Amino acid sequence: MTNFISVQLKKASEVDLAKPLNKFIQQSYPSGDAQAEHCRAAEELSKLRKSALGRPLDKHDSSLETLLRYYDQLCSIEPKFPFSENQICVTFTWKDAFDKGSLFGGSVKLALASLGYEKTCVLFNCGALASQIAAEQNLDNDEGLKAAAKHYQFASGAFQHIKDTVLSALNREPTVDISPDTVGTLSLIMLAQAQEVFFLKATRDKMKDGIIAKLANQAADYYGDAYKQCQYKDTLPKEVFPVLAAKHCIMQANAEYHQSILAKQQKKFGEEIGRLQHAADLVKTVASRYDEYINVKDLVDKISRALTAAKKDNDFIYHDRVPDLKDLEPIGKASLVKSAPVVVPLSQKFTDLFEKMVPLEVQQSVSVYNQRRADLVNRLIAQMREATNLANGVLASLNLPAAIEDVSGDSVPQSILNKSKSVIEQGGIQTVDQLIKDLPELLQRNREILDESLRLLDEEETTDNDLKTKFKERWQRTPSNELYKPLRAEGASFHNILNKAVQADGQVKERYQSHRDTIALLCKPEPELNAAIPSANPAKTLQGSEVVNVLRTLLANLDEVKKEREQLENDLKSVNFDMTSKFLTALAQDGAINEEAISVTELDRIYGSYTQKVQESLKKQEELLKNIQNAHQEFSKMKQSNNESNLREEVLKNLAVANDNFVELVANLKEGTKFYNELTEILLKFQNKCSDIVFARKTERDELLKDLQQSIAREPSAPSIPLPTYQATPAAGSKPAASSTPTPAPRTIVGTKPQPPARPPPPVISAASSPSSTSAASATAAAPPAAPAASPAASAPTASTAPSQPQGPPYPTYPGYPGYCQMPMPMGYNPYMYGQYNLPYAPSPVYQSPGQAPYPGPQQPGYPFPQQPYYPQQ
């Protein structure tokens, strides 16, 4: 028997996983122990990849365990990191496992920024290494047989899983080795070999011949199906096809042999001979066609001895009729194997390096929840601030509490003095001027960052479009304009945010200009402030009146409401609840997260009481303001009124309004400064994201350009070839001129592939055709007339026609693999004849001997070597 079929491993290019993962971790997680732990895990993952893919692997279970651990780790990080072309962009490059490369182009490879592609290729290597380990087992003992069957079934399951998932994982055409057709065939081959192992164990254990025959027949069926799937496809190595055909015949012969023993036991001697004859024919076919791949001498001898003995016994004793092959009852089938399903974790020693990192779906749900929470808190705080501003505006319009404090008519009310002191302590008008001066610089900084980010995208997209126009359908990668749509949408959102911020800045400046003089007045010392306020005649003594006491009580209550709001605002800002555990539980129970339902329920539970307190505060203020307005009306009736007092009261109102505007302007400007600074951090992250994806696209572009140059170099061109002198048509009766150099022999293509059509005859050269035609005419005129009774054959012209192909002595041919010349080529021989513009470099001239023309070789539709399929590369 022969060695079992094993699969070659795919080769991966080196990739640094730690750097992009660490960058994402640092951007997504706050500094601390958790971030440091995740970064260490990223370093460990990068080391694990190098250990699994960066070195030759021994055909041992420990090497397979390393591959399985890396595959399990890829599966665990897939839901936790956003691997894609526009987020964590890591390009994985893998070579075709079955492509041996070519003289100019190298091996076929595919580069994709897809974690699913990496998983697929790693799983392919897991199946391939399992097949190699199984092929190395000692099948002379039970342990080796069990291990081989286990590894073959695992390999079959791995290849079957790739067949089911590769197209959805890649979203593009894969290389041939991982295409559904190829891995489907490999899965069936592994299953057939596992079944053969069970056949060998049954034979070794001397089980019943009927069972052994069924096991062998099932293995033959598997091998036959695998051969049918790939016999018309040039996807697997060439030595696989004869092995599959031979194994199909061998297992069928074994089935017939053991079934013949069962027929003998049942006294069916004719059937015994018929099955042995069929088995003998099968092994003879193997011996004659596939002897270089499989040695079946022992099986041939065993079947021959059994057939000779059976015939001798039947001829001398039983005389049973030997039925025809078509009349024999079909042998049953018994399958003891199945493709092992791929269930993560595959490794028994797997430990999740990112166990404490929550899945990406949970991260996204937490992010949306935080946005909902922020919107709710901001809405409640905005309602309270608007109510406070409304109360301040109403009190300012009524000149309260200054009206009930201003009884002398020539001093500054205490409430105004308190407001002036507060404004001066906060820096006064200089603070507002400085804050307004800083805003344009902050805005310009953010605009420059955003413009630079979009400029990077624009330049890369322009380059991509130019290359797409140049290479057309060869430029097979995601267009930049499609890939950058999310980033451009994000950039447009930032533009809108900046435009709204500019509008808000303008409103603040306009408001400041309208109140600047009054705010400046508040910043003056008390004497200057008193001098700026008009004096009036003392009002009636109202200090002891009931209405003043009522107003003071109502104003005190309103101040208490404002203080309660400030505390309530602080409480709202300080409340926090980590929803990670809630979302993790939902994901574990349901397999999905209904974020909206969970978030709304939790927000109502956490902030329901605060929402109720805010509404109660608003309602209480509304009642207080109504009572204050009613009491102020009575106070105004009792108060003496004249022009001086009205003017004084108007100035005091304006000062109170100026204080409120100062407080609000400072708050708005500080909030604007904070907004611009926070936006700068966000825009810097956006710029880094754009820079990273542009760099990844540039790396991918350079790799694709290199691959395109190699693929162009592999393609044959068809330049016009000058007619060799030895193929020129000689004149009739003349001999070809002797050449000083020998004429090279045409290469003989040895193989079973259909030959290309014959070379068309060379064009007739005018210089040689005229004497040729003249000689032919004179020869015809000199010939005697033909006899009337001559046959049609005798009436043929006597002048010989010049041959269209060169005729000469039979040159030796060199048998070998089709297309490969095993002898030194002549100096003038150039079977490729590439055009100058198809190569990444200028072709070197081929020097020839004097008088030696380049021999064109036989015309073929493609390569001078066996045609290799073209794979899109990226």
Secondary structure, DSSP 8 states (H G I E B T S, - for coil): -----------B-----HHHHHHHHHHHS-SSHHHHHHHHHHHHHHHHHHHHHSS---SSHHHHHHHHHHHHHHHHHTTTS-BSTTSB---EEEE-SS----TTT---EEEES-HHHHHHHHHHHHHHHHHHHHHTS-TTSHHHHHHHHHHHHHHHHHHHHHHHHHHHHHSS---GGGSHHHHHHHHHHHHHHHHHHHHHHHHHTT--HHHHHHHHHHHHHHHHHHHHHHTT---S-TTHHHHHHHHHHHHHHHHHHHHHHHHHHTT-HHHHHHHHHHHHHHHHHHHHHSTTT---HHHHHHHHHHHHHHHHHIIIII------GGGS---------------S---TT---TTTTS--HHHHHHHHHHHHHHHHHHHHHHHHHHHHHHHHHHHHHHTTTTHHHH--SSSS--HHHHHHHHHHHHTTHHHHHHHHHHHHHHHHHHHHHHHHHHHHHHHHHHHHHHHHHHHHGGG--S--HHHHTHHHHHHHHHHHHHHHHHHHHHHHHHHHHHHHHHHHHHHTS-HHHHHHHS---------TTSHHHHHHHHHHHHHHHHHHHHHHHHHHHHH-----HHHHHHHHHHHSS--HHHHHHHHHHHHHHHHHHHHHHHHHHHHHHHHHHHHHHHHHHHHS---HHHHHHHHHHHHHHHHHHHHHHHHHHHHHHHHHHHHHHHHHHHHHHHHHHHHHHHHHHHHHHHHHHHHHHHHS---------GGGS---TT------SS---------SSS------------HHHHHHHHHHHHHHHHHS----TT--TGGGS-SS----SS---S------SSTT---S---TT--S----GGGSSS--------TT---------SS-SS---------
